[in-house]
Amino acid sequence: MDPTEFMDDLIAEFVVPTFIESVPETFKDWASLLFYHTRRTREAKGILVNSFTELETHAFYSLSDGKTPPVYPVGPILNLSSARTDKFADIIKWLNDQPRSSVVFLGFGSMGRFREEQLKETVTALEQSSVTFLWSLRQSAPKDKNTVKYVSPRDYSYLRHVLPAEFLDRTAERGKVIGWTPQVDVLAHPKIGGFVSHCGWNSTLESIGFGVPMATWPLHAEQHLNAFELVKELGLAVEIKLDYKSEFYGEDNDDTVVSAKEIESGIRRLMEPDNEMRKKVKELSEKSKATILKGGSTDSFMSCFINYMIDNHP
C-alpha cells in the first residue's frame, strides 16, 4: 500500500489529536511514512511508550478514546549508568570549578555533525554570547557510496584544523570543545544550566530528568516534531532552529545554515537564570522521578501491563 494515499485530505495545518497546537504543513515532507506506520499500531493489543503522563498529559488523554489499543506510558526509561573515562576526568574537574548552572552544553547525538559554514556561525555565536560552554563536536565519518546507512561521527584528531585558533585561545578560560561525551554525566552535573540539543527523544528525557532546560536545534527525522512539541506545545525549551524541513530518512539538511545571531539569541534566552521555563523544567524533573516510584503513574501503568500479560498469556 502506498503511504502517500493517506495525504490526500491534508490541508495547510495538521490537526494531530495528541497535540493541542496544529502541526505546520511542512511536516508533509515525511509525514506520509509516519502516518502509514502509525495506522498499523491499531492492529496491536497494546502500546508501550517511553514517556510519562505528567509530561504528555493531553497526548495520553487523547489516546484513551476507545479507538486506540491500550497505551502504557512506562517512562522515562533511561540508562543512567556512568560512562566516564580517564580522558573525561579533566572535563569533570573543569565543570567542578564553574558556578552552579552557569555552563551551556552543546551536544547533537550520535549522528550530529556540521559542515564548515555552520561551524563558523556557531563559533561566532559562542564567542559573542560570553556564556561558559561545553561543546561536543564531532566530524562526519566517510560515507559508503553504496549505502545510505548513517555512520557514526568520529572525534577530530586536532581541533585547530577545524576551528580558528584565535577562538580556542580567547575562550580557553570559559569554554571547552571536546569529542565524544558521556552525556548523562554531563547533564547530571549541577554546573550545567542549559542544553543546546538535537532533540532526540532519549536526550529530551535525560534533560528533563535532570532538570536542564533545552534550546532546540533538530537535525533529522522526528527530532523536528520533538522540537515543535517542546517549544510550542509544552513550553520546556527555547527555539534556535525550528523549520520542520528535514526529510524523515534523508540526508543532512545541507542547505540550511543557522546564523550566529539565531544561535546567540537562543543561548542567551536559554541561560536566563529565573525564567518560567527553567522553573517548569525543574518541577517536571521532580515529577519524572516520582512517577517511577511505587504508586507513581509509571509504576501503575507497568503493573497494569504486567497483569494484562499474565491474564492473557498463560
C-alpha positions as CSV (number, residue, x, y, z in Angstrom):
1,M,0.0,0.0,0.0
2,D,1.3,3.4,-1.0
3,P,1.7,5.5,2.2
4,T,1.2,8.7,0.2
5,E,-2.5,7.9,-0.2
6,F,-3.0,8.9,3.4
7,M,-2.0,12.5,2.5
8,D,-4.9,13.3,0.1
9,D,-7.0,15.2,2.6
10,L,-4.3,17.1,4.4
11,I,-4.6,20.8,4.5
12,A,-2.3,23.7,5.5
13,E,-2.0,22.5,9.1
14,F,-2.4,19.1,10.6
15,V,-4.8,18.5,13.4
16,V,-3.0,15.8,15.4
17,P,-5.1,14.5,18.3
18,T,-2.1,14.1,20.6
19,F,-1.2,17.8,20.2
20,I,-3.2,20.9,21.3
21,E,-1.4,23.0,18.7
22,S,-1.8,22.5,15.0
23,V,1.2,21.0,13.3
24,P,2.7,23.1,10.4
25,E,2.2,21.8,6.9
26,T,5.9,21.4,6.2
27,F,5.8,18.1,8.1
28,K,4.2,16.7,5.0
29,D,7.8,16.2,3.7
30,W,8.0,13.0,5.7
31,A,4.7,12.5,7.5
32,S,3.1,10.1,5.0
33,L,5.5,7.4,6.0
34,L,5.0,8.1,9.7
35,F,1.2,8.1,9.2
36,Y,1.3,4.7,7.5
37,H,3.2,3.0,10.3
38,T,1.1,4.8,12.9
39,R,-2.1,3.4,11.4
40,R,-0.6,-0.1,11.7
41,T,-0.5,0.3,15.5
42,R,-4.3,-0.2,15.6
43,E,-3.6,-3.9,15.0
44,A,-1.6,-4.1,18.3
45,K,-3.0,-5.4,21.5
46,G,-1.3,-2.6,23.4
47,I,1.4,0.1,23.0
48,L,4.3,0.7,25.4
49,V,5.6,4.3,25.3
50,N,8.8,5.7,26.7
51,S,7.1,8.7,28.3
52,F,5.0,9.6,31.3
53,T,1.6,11.0,31.8
54,E,2.8,14.1,33.6
55,L,4.9,15.1,30.6
56,E,2.4,14.5,27.8
57,T,-1.0,14.6,29.6
58,H,-3.0,15.8,26.6
59,A,-1.5,13.1,24.4
60,F,-2.3,10.2,26.6
61,Y,-5.8,11.5,27.3
62,S,-6.5,11.8,23.6
63,L,-5.3,8.2,23.1
64,S,-7.8,6.9,25.7
65,D,-10.7,7.3,23.2
66,G,-11.6,3.6,22.8
67,K,-10.4,3.6,19.2
68,T,-6.7,3.1,20.1
69,P,-5.2,-0.1,21.7
70,P,-4.4,0.4,25.4
71,V,-1.4,2.7,25.8
72,Y,1.0,2.2,28.6
73,P,3.3,5.1,29.4
74,V,6.2,3.3,31.2
75,G,8.9,6.0,31.0
76,P,11.1,7.7,31.5
77,I,13.3,4.7,30.6
78,L,16.9,6.0,30.9
79,N,20.3,4.5,31.0
80,L,21.8,6.4,34.0
81,S,24.9,4.3,34.3
82,S,28.1,6.3,34.2
83,A,30.3,6.2,31.1
84,R,33.1,8.3,32.4
85,T,36.7,7.5,31.2
86,D,40.0,8.8,32.4
87,K,40.0,11.1,29.3
88,F,36.8,12.7,30.6
89,A,38.2,13.3,34.2
90,D,39.6,16.7,33.3
91,I,36.2,17.8,31.9
92,I,34.6,16.9,35.3
93,K,37.3,18.8,37.1
94,W,36.7,21.8,34.8
95,L,33.0,21.7,35.4
96,N,33.5,21.5,39.2
97,D,35.3,24.8,39.0
98,Q,32.4,26.7,37.4
99,P,29.5,28.5,39.1
100,R,26.3,26.5,39.6
101,S,24.0,26.3,36.5
102,S,26.4,28.5,34.5
103,V,27.5,26.2,31.7
104,V,25.6,25.6,28.4
105,F,26.2,22.2,26.9
106,L,26.0,21.7,23.2
107,G,25.5,18.1,22.1
108,F,23.9,16.7,18.9
109,G,23.7,13.0,19.4
110,S,25.3,10.0,17.7
111,M,24.6,11.4,14.2
112,G,25.1,15.1,14.8
113,R,27.7,16.8,12.7
114,F,28.1,20.2,10.9
115,R,29.7,21.4,7.8
116,E,32.3,24.2,7.7
117,E,29.8,27.1,7.2
118,Q,27.8,26.1,10.2
119,L,30.9,25.7,12.4
120,K,31.8,29.3,11.6
121,E,28.4,30.6,12.7
122,T,28.5,28.5,15.9
123,V,32.0,29.8,16.8
124,T,30.9,33.4,16.3
125,A,27.8,32.8,18.4
126,L,29.6,31.2,21.3
127,E,32.3,33.9,21.4
128,Q,29.8,36.8,21.2
129,S,27.5,35.3,23.8
130,S,30.1,35.4,26.6
131,V,28.5,32.3,28.0
132,T,30.6,29.5,29.5
133,F,30.2,26.5,27.3
134,L,31.0,22.8,26.8
135,W,30.7,21.8,23.1
136,S,30.7,18.1,22.0
137,L,32.0,18.5,18.4
138,R,32.4,15.6,16.1
139,Q,33.2,15.1,12.4
140,S,31.4,13.1,9.8
141,A,32.7,9.6,9.1
142,P,33.4,8.7,5.5
143,K,30.2,7.6,3.7
144,D,29.9,4.4,1.8
145,K,28.6,5.4,-1.7
146,N,26.8,2.1,-2.0
147,T,24.6,2.6,1.0
148,V,22.5,5.3,2.6
149,K,23.2,3.9,6.1
150,Y,24.4,6.5,8.6
151,V,27.8,6.0,10.0
152,S,28.5,7.4,13.5
153,P,30.7,10.6,13.6
154,R,34.2,10.4,14.8
155,D,36.2,12.7,17.1
156,Y,38.5,15.3,15.5
157,S,42.2,14.4,16.0
158,Y,43.2,18.1,16.1
159,L,40.6,20.8,16.7
160,R,42.8,23.6,15.4
161,H,42.4,22.1,12.0
162,V,38.7,22.9,12.0
163,L,38.2,25.7,14.5
164,P,40.0,29.1,14.5
165,A,43.0,29.1,16.8
166,E,42.0,32.6,17.9
167,F,38.6,31.4,19.1
168,L,40.1,28.5,21.0
169,D,42.7,30.8,22.7
170,R,40.2,33.6,23.5
171,T,37.7,31.2,25.0
172,A,40.1,28.9,26.8
173,E,39.1,30.1,30.2
174,R,35.3,29.8,29.7
175,G,34.9,27.1,27.2
176,K,35.8,23.5,26.3
177,V,35.4,21.9,22.9
178,I,35.6,18.1,23.2
179,G,34.7,15.0,21.2
180,W,32.5,12.1,22.4
181,T,30.9,12.9,25.7
182,P,29.2,10.8,28.3
183,Q,26.0,12.9,28.1
184,V,24.3,11.5,31.2
185,D,27.3,12.5,33.3
186,V,27.3,16.0,31.8
187,L,23.6,16.6,32.2
188,A,23.6,15.3,35.8
189,H,26.3,17.8,36.8
190,P,25.0,20.7,38.8
191,K,27.1,23.3,36.9
192,I,25.2,22.6,33.6
193,G,22.5,25.2,33.2
194,G,21.2,24.6,29.7
195,F,21.4,22.1,26.8
196,V,21.5,23.0,23.1
197,S,20.1,19.8,21.7
198,H,19.2,18.0,18.5
199,C,16.0,16.9,20.4
200,G,16.4,13.1,20.1
201,W,13.9,11.6,22.5
202,N,16.4,9.9,24.8
203,S,18.3,13.3,25.1
204,T,15.0,15.0,25.8
205,L,14.0,12.6,28.6
206,E,17.5,12.9,30.1
207,S,17.5,16.7,30.0
208,I,14.0,16.8,31.7
209,G,15.1,14.1,34.2
210,F,18.0,16.2,35.3
211,G,16.0,19.5,35.3
212,V,18.1,21.1,32.5
213,P,16.2,23.3,30.1
214,M,16.8,23.0,26.4
215,A,17.3,25.1,23.2
216,T,16.1,23.2,20.2
217,W,18.3,22.5,17.1
218,P,16.8,19.4,15.4
219,L,18.7,17.8,12.6
220,H,16.9,14.7,11.4
221,A,13.7,12.8,11.3
222,E,11.3,13.0,14.3
223,Q,13.6,15.4,16.1
224,H,11.8,18.3,14.3
225,L,8.5,17.1,15.7
226,N,10.0,16.7,19.2
227,A,11.3,20.2,19.0
228,F,7.9,21.5,18.0
229,E,6.4,19.7,21.0
230,L,9.0,21.1,23.4
231,V,8.7,24.7,22.3
232,K,5.1,25.2,21.1
233,E,3.2,22.5,23.0
234,L,4.9,22.1,26.3
235,G,7.0,25.3,26.9
236,L,10.0,23.3,28.0
237,A,12.5,24.8,25.5
238,V,13.5,27.9,23.6
239,E,13.9,27.8,19.8
240,I,17.2,28.1,18.0
241,K,16.1,26.2,14.9
242,L,12.5,25.0,14.2
243,D,12.0,24.8,10.5
244,Y,10.5,21.3,10.1
245,K,12.1,20.8,6.7
246,S,14.3,17.7,7.2
247,E,13.4,14.5,5.3
248,F,12.4,11.7,7.6
249,Y,15.1,9.3,6.4
250,G,17.1,11.7,4.2
251,E,20.5,13.3,4.2
252,D,21.6,16.2,6.3
253,N,19.7,19.4,5.6
254,D,22.8,20.9,4.0
255,D,21.1,23.9,2.6
256,T,20.2,25.3,6.0
257,V,22.8,27.3,8.0
258,V,21.6,28.6,11.3
259,S,23.0,32.1,11.7
260,A,25.3,33.2,14.6
261,K,22.6,35.7,15.6
262,E,19.9,33.0,15.9
263,I,22.3,30.7,17.9
264,E,23.4,33.5,20.2
265,S,19.9,34.7,20.9
266,G,18.7,31.2,21.7
267,I,21.6,30.6,24.1
268,R,21.1,33.9,25.9
269,R,17.4,33.1,26.4
270,L,18.2,29.6,27.5
271,M,20.6,30.7,30.1
272,E,18.4,33.4,31.7
273,P,18.5,32.4,35.4
274,D,14.9,33.0,36.6
275,N,12.7,32.4,33.6
276,E,9.5,30.4,33.8
277,M,10.7,27.7,31.5
278,R,13.6,26.9,33.9
279,K,11.2,26.6,36.8
280,K,8.8,24.5,34.8
281,V,11.6,22.0,33.8
282,K,12.7,21.7,37.4
283,E,9.2,20.9,38.5
284,L,8.8,18.3,35.8
285,S,12.1,16.8,36.7
286,E,10.8,16.0,40.2
287,K,7.6,14.6,38.7
288,S,9.6,12.4,36.4
289,K,11.5,10.9,39.4
290,A,8.3,10.4,41.4
291,T,6.5,8.7,38.5
292,I,8.6,5.5,38.7
293,L,8.3,5.2,42.5
294,K,5.7,2.8,44.0
295,G,2.3,4.3,43.4
296,G,3.5,6.7,40.7
297,S,1.8,6.8,37.3
298,T,4.5,4.8,35.5
299,D,4.6,2.2,38.3
300,S,0.8,1.9,38.0
301,F,0.8,1.5,34.2
302,M,3.6,-1.0,34.4
303,S,1.6,-3.1,36.9
304,C,-1.4,-2.9,34.5
305,F,0.7,-4.1,31.6
306,I,2.2,-7.0,33.6
307,N,-1.2,-8.1,34.8
308,Y,-2.6,-8.0,31.3
309,M,0.3,-10.2,30.1
310,I,-0.3,-12.7,33.0
311,D,-4.1,-12.8,32.3
312,N,-3.8,-13.2,28.5
313,H,-0.7,-15.3,28.1
314,P,-0.9,-18.4,30.4
